[in-house]
Amino acid sequence: MADFPRVVSLACHDLRTPLATVAGFARTLLGPGELDERSKRYLEMIDHASDQLTELLDELGLLSRIEGGRYDPPLVNADTLELARSADERVSVAGRGETIQTDEPAVRRALGALALAALRHGALERVVWTVEGRGLRLEPVAPGTGEILTGDDPRDFGAIVGRRTVEALGGSVQVDGTALIVAL
């Protein structure tokens, strides 16, 4: 019998075809043509949800490869300050970066997921990444949320995948008081 990470990886692969069908038809129907506002709103919700599902499948597939010992990251040069930047306006970045060899998209998603988990579980309005070379410090971390951010209290899938990704690339994630410390 196949090991569990391989089964999860196969499931992620198999789920992509029906998901692509849903997303494709939603985008086709959103194209040129007349739609009433209600139908348009529903199709936009379907399109957005299919994007979210695709991202979740990508993360689950990555975690499956890491846990199954099959993660072979495509390493490229990336600046740590740029890796911490987020499209989410609630996440600020300060400091000075350093160029490292890493799996750029995976680390960018990992840092974004950790920041989002801090916002969500800490009921915070803003967080800040302070970058010093390979070291990143996310503040504030609300009391009682540190174990969620490190994945020790498994209540946030993104945080779990974020930590495992950083660790698989030779880094670390830990809480220090009111800060999350990430070493890349």
Summary of the structure (lengths in Angstrom):
residues: 184
radius of gyration: 18.3
end to end distance: 35.9
largest distance: 54.9
contacts: 551
relative contact order: 0.12
helix: 53%
strand: 20%
